[in-house]
Amino acid sequence: MSDNPFGGMFGDIFSLLGQQGPDAWYTTATQLALNIARGADGDPNPEPIERQRLEEFAPIVGRHVDALLGVPREHAVTAVNRTMLTLAALAQWRPLMEPMVASSASMGEDLDLADNPLMAQMASTLGPLFAGFQMGSVAGHFSERAWSLAALPLPRLDDQRLLVVNNLKSFAEAWSLERDEVYVFALAQEFVASLVLTQSGTGDALRALLIDAVREAAKAQGDLLTKLQSMVDPSDLDKLMSDPESLLDGIEMPEETDATRAINAAASVLLAFFEAAAHEITAAILGPRPALVEAYRRHRRSDARGEDAASALFGISTQGPHHDAAARFVASMKNEHTLRVFDALLRVDGLPSSAELDDPASWFERVTNSPLA
């Protein structure tokens, strides 16, 4: 008989997982994410009257976005619940996560597991599923408060625009704002983000930065095996099986590197531009909305933990001094050249570098003199 009373049980589990194929990690991510997204309230669908109001504003907002960036698009929008946004996020993030999954498949090779065959089997079998646990956890929590995919400046596979109406309502009520102004702002933000992030040049530039950033983020995966090695108590193993999210507690992002500085510079300017454009369009349609400006600023600082965790999955930090620098960057360009200057973000060479984040004039000179301009 095995000295490990759990050896037989885990052996059966590993055998079962091995039969599920290379997509087992994504199945795990989806199941965990949907369980979180449904929440205690069962994730109700948006009320028809709210969906209709959102759809009425869409063409008005869309025309302002067309005028801002000079790229006409259809003005369709879909009102969804948290579950639908979660599924969309998983589908969009999957190709970006695959390098991390490939890395995690061999993350136990650098650890000495010769004296622990159970851990060796865990490392070879469950490695990709750890990435699935992470992705599922952050995708589920992302949709708890996020309004749309615009919260993450990641390249997109398509230009569908989804807005979680119930989250918009909750935000408006929490900050005592008119629902219409929140709808217009969220529509503008999502329309601009969708346009920018579906451009092939922008997407290619972001993917190049993400390759290195995701590699840095994947280094944190090694900590997972270290935690598992310490789980020798049966009660800990039982907790892992019943609550896989507990495995992620205490896993920290790696130290800042050139790769993370590069993606943070680009991502923070994209987010700052999406926000500035949304405020400008909202003001053009409804008049100045200082309360909304302040509420959104505070929301991003204190109520966006789900979005912050989702960004961290890709090596992006949505908090910190680089975001203050990005806000100054966008404000400077708006004051000197209007927001139309950010049509450069639609090109492969339009994203600012880390050095340009603190020197907006150098970015402007580069993009305006680019042969692609």
N, C-alpha and C positions, 0 to 999 in steps of 0.2 A: 504493500500500500504506500502511496506517496506520503512524504512527510508534510506536504502542504495540503491541508484539507480543501483548499480552493482550486488545487491544480486541475482536477477533473472538470470542475464547473467551467473554469476559464478556458481549458482546452476545448470544451464543447463550443463555447462562445466564439473563440478564435476560428474554429473550423467553420462555424456558421458564417461568420463575417467574411472569411476567405472565399466562400461560395457566392457572395453577393457582387463580386466584381469590382472594377476600379471606381465605380460611381458610388460605392457605399458611403464615402465621406459626404457626398452631396445629399444623399438620402437622409443621413443623420442630421446634417445641417438644416434641411427643410423641415424635418419632423420637430426638431427642437425649436426652430424659429417660429413655426406656426403655433406651437403650444404656448409660447410666450406671447405672441401677438394677439391671440384670442382673448387673453386676460380674463379677469373675473367677470366682466360684463358680457362676455360672449362675442364681442366685437360686432356691434350692430351695423347694418348698412346705413348710409346717409339718408336722411329724410328727403323725399322727392322735392319738396319745396326748396330745400337748401341746395340740392343738386341743380335745380332749375335756375336758381339765382346765380350760381357759379357759372353756369353755361351762358347766361345772358351777358355777363361781363366779358367772357372770353374773346369774342371778336373785337370788342373795343380795345382791350388790352393788347391783343395781337397786332392791331394796326399801329399802335404806338411802338411796339417792338420792331415791326417792319421798318418804320421810319428811322428808328435809332440805329439799326445795324445794316439796313439796306439789303436784307435778304428775305423777301416775302416767303411766308410759310402758311400752311393751313392753320386755322386757329381752333382746332378741336382740343377739348380737354375732357378727361374722364374723372368723375367723382367716385372715390373708392373708400373702402374701409382699411383697417390696419393690415388685415390678412393679404389683401391684394397688393398693397405697397410692399409688404414683406416678400411676396413671391416675385415681384418685379425686381426688387433689390437683389435677391438671390440670383436671378437670371443674369442681371447686368454684371454682378460682381464675380460670377463663376469663372470666366476666362482670366480675370485678374488674379484670382486666388490659386489657379492651377500651378504656378511656379512654387508657391508656398507648400502646396500639397505634395508636389514632387520632392521638395526639400525635406519635408517631414517624414516621408517614406523611409529615409535613411538617416534620420536624426539620432538614432541610437548607436551609430557606428563609432562615434568618438567616446562612448562611455564603456567602462569596463564592466561587463555584465556576465563574465564567465562563471561567477559563483552564484548567479541568480538566473537560472534558465527561464523562470516564469517571466522575469523582466525582459529577457532577451526576446521571448516570444511576443510580449506586449509591444516591444519597440518595433519589431518587424511587421506586426499585424495591425496595430492600432495607430501607428504614426499618422497616416493621412486623416484618421478620424479625429485626432486632436484638432487639426485645422478645421474639420467639420464642426466640432463643438464650438470653437471660437466663432466661426462664421455664422452658425445658427444662433448662438447667443446674442451676438451684436446685431444681427438682422432683425431678430425679434424685438429687442429693446429699442432699436432704431425707430421702428414704426410706432412705438408707444407715444411719441410726441412729434416726430417729424411730420412736416406737411407734404413733402414731396422728395423726389430724388435730388432736388437742387441743393439739399443740405450737404451733399458730398460732391466735390468737383472731380468726378471720375468720368473717363470716356464712356460713351453710351453706344449700345448696339442699334438702337432705333430711337425715333423721336416721339414716342408716345408720352403724353403728359398726364400724370396721375396726381390727384390732390386728395388728401385724407380730410374730408369735410369735417368730420367729428373732432379732429385735432385742431382745425382752424376755429371751430366754435369754442372749444375749450380755451384756446389762447385768448380769443376775444373776450370771453367772460372773465377769465382770470385777471386781465389787465383793463377791464372796463372800457373796451374799445367797440366802435361800431362794427358790426359784422361785415358790412359792405367794404369798408376800408381794408380789413384783413383779407377778404377775398381778392380784391384788386391787387393788393401787394403780393400775395402768394401766387396769383396767376402771373403777374409780371416777372417775378423771380423765377418761376418754373419755365416760362416761355423763353426767357433770355438764356437760362442755363441749358435748356434743351437744344436751343439753336447752336450755342457755342460748343457744347460737349458732343454733338453729333457730327461736327466738321471733321473730315478725314485728317486734315493737317494737324488740328488741335489734338485729336485723339492719338495720333501717332506720337506727337511730342510728349503728351502725358504718359503714354504707355512706356516710352523710353525712360522717363524719370521714375516711373513706378517699378520697373524691373529691379533697379538698384534699391529703391526704398523698401519694397516687399522683401527683398533678400535680407535687409537689415532687420525688418520686423520679424522675419522667420527665425532669427537667432534666439529670440525669446522662447521658441518652441523647446529648446534644449532644457529649459527649466522645468518643463512638464515631466520629463523622464526623471529628473532629480526628485520631484515631488512624489512620483509614483514609487521610486525606490524606497521612500520613507514610509509607504503605506503597507506596513506589515501587520498592523492590527486589523482583525476581522471587521471591527466596527467602521474603520476607515474605508475598507474595501466595499463594504455594504453601502456607505454613503456615496462613494464614487458611482456605483451602479444605479442608485436611485436618484442621484443629483449630479449629472456629469458637469454642470456649470461650476460646481465647487472646485473642479480641477484647475480652473482658470484664476481662482482667487490668488492675488499676490503676484501674478506674472506681470512684470513691468516692461515698458518699452526700453529698447537699448539706448545707449547714450547717443547724443546728437552727432551726426556724421555729415560729410559732404553730400551724401545722397539724400539724407533727410532734410538738410538745409535747402537743397535744390527743389525738392518736391514741395516743401513748405512755402517757399517763396512763390512758386507758381500757383499752388492751391489757395493760398491766402489772398492773392490778388484776384483770382477768379471769384472767390466768395465775396470779397469786398465790392467787386464790380457788379455782381448779381444783385447785391443789396442796394448799392447806390442807384442802379438802373431801376430797380423796383420802386424805390422811394420817389425817384424823379417821375416815373410814369404814374404812380398813384397821385402825386401832387398835381400832375397835368390833368388828370381825370376828375379828381375830387377836391382839389385844393390842398394847401399845406396840412400835414398831419404830424405835428411835433410829438404828440403823445405816442403815436405809432412808432416813430423813430426811436424814442427812448425805450418803449416797451420791447421792441425787437432787440435793441442793444443789450438790455438786461437779460432777456431770454437767452441770447446766445452766450452770455457770460455765466449764467447760473442754472438754466433749465434745459440744457441741451446735452445731458450726459450720454444719452443714447447715440446721438450724432457724433459726439467726441469719441466714443468707443469704436464706432464703425470706422471713423477716419483712421484711428490708430491701427486698425487691422491692416491698413495699407501703408503704414509708416508715416502718416500725416498727422500733425498736431493742429487741432482747431482752436487751441488756446495758446497764449504766450505773446511775447513782444513782437514777433513777426506779423501778428495780426494787426497790432497797432500801426506798425510800419506800412502794412498793406492799405489800411484805411487812409493813411496820410498820402500814400502813393496815388490812390484813386482820386482823392480829393484834390490833389495838386494837378493831376491831368485834367480833371473836370473843370477846375477854375481857369486853367490856361488854354485848354483846347476843346472843351465840352466832352461828354462821354462818347461822342462819335469816334474819338481816337481809339477806343477799345475795339473797333472792328479789326484791329491788328490781331486780336485774340482768336480770330477765325482762321489764322494761318499757322503753318507748322513752325514758323520762327517767331511767333508773337508772344509766347510766354516769357515773363521776366525771369532773369537769373537771380541768384541770391545776392550778388553784388549790386544788381540794378534795383533791388527792392529799396535800398536806401539812396538811390540816385535815379529818380524817375526821369530826369532830363536825358540821361544816357540811354535809357530804354526808348524814349521817344525818338531820339536821333537815330538809333539803330533801326527801329521798325519803319520809320518814315523814309529812310534811305535804302531799305531792303529792296532787292530786285523783285521780290514777290508783292511789294506794295502796289 
